[in-house]
Amino acid sequence: MSRSELERLVAEAERDPELRSPLRHCRSLREFLLVARKLGYGVTRHDLRLARLEHLQQPAGQSAINA
């Protein structure tokens, strides 16, 4: 259920600047995943790839992660 973890991370980071800050400072995908896991989110590289592909396939103005 790591996809739901990604959705939870995104929703909570949008609301909480203290959560968002360490994620915004990540310089690589690997670093982002490590920070997310340290913060208690079970996000995987696969989740991020799927979310990115879905995002690229969405018409402008729609969010793939909340679709």
Buried (B, 14 or more C-beta within 10 A) or exposed (E): EBBEBBBBBBEEBEEEEEBBEBBEEBEEEEEBBEBBEEBEBBBBEEBBEBBEEBEEEEEEEEEBBEE
